[in-house]
Structure formats: structure tokens, C-alpha cells
Amino acid sequence: MMGAAGLALVGALAAVAVVWPALRPAAVDRAADGPGPAALAVSDIQLGRAVALDKRISDPAGAFSPEETIYVSVATEGAADHARLTARWIHEGRVLAEVSQGIEPRGTAVSEFNVWKPRGWPRGDYEVQILVDGVPAGARRFPVR
């Protein structure tokens, strides 16, 4: 999905360390999906300027400049035959973009999302919310300066 004018999304990679703590992770009950672990939970959310091939943040950041691509790496624990992992990007209470990807995790898995705006991000406070099958599972706040 695309948000504000000129917002370009590019998704699919990373995780490591950032300034603000994630909201308490929520476990999503997967017992109805059959055998295996009973829950899938977000265990870590990291922000940065780049990701490595293992989808983990290779250049951690807690603040960004208007012209930068912003990456979020999401680690999950547990198993699911199929789950929908979503990153929702918010500025001043308005959803700018929301992108989802299907995952089939077994144990620890890492996924990456990123956003970029060709004409630059307005300065201010932002938040990326992470959802598992539509259920809020954590978030990170960050400024664009």
C-alpha cells in the first residue's frame, strides 16, 4: 500500500538495537492451527539505515534525516503454518503506509520492512507498529530531524 504523495515502499529484510523500547510483545495464539508451538510472538524490533543478508539491521539508528530509507527488522519466536506480519508507519497520528508479508516461521525468524519517500520525510515524530495477524505485537518510535 502507498500512503502520502510520493511514498515509496520497498519491503523484505532485518534486526539489532535501537533507542526506544518496543511495546510489550503480544503472543498470537496459534493452537487452532494444529501441532507445534502454541504461540507466535514478536521478540525484537530494531530500526536502522541498512540491513544485512540475514535481515538484521547492519547500521542501527534511533533518528533519521528526511532523505533516508528507514528499515525495521522484526524477530519472531514460535511457529505458524502461515502468519501475516505487518508494519504500519505512522506520523502525527496518521497512517502513512502499511505493508504486510506472509511468514511461515519455525523457531526464531527475522523479517524486514522499509520505507522511503522520494521528496523526503517531514521532520517530526514517527512510529512503526508491528502486527501479527492483525493483532498489535510491538512498536518503535523515532524522530526525523
Secondary structure, 3 states (H helix, E strand, C coil): CCCCCCCEEEECCCCCCCCCCCCCCCEEECHHHCCCCCEEEEEEEEEECCECCCCCECCECCCECCCCCEEEEEEEEEECCCEEEEEEEEECCEEEEEEEEEECCECCEEEEEEEECCCCCCCEEEEEEEEECCEEEEEEEEEEC
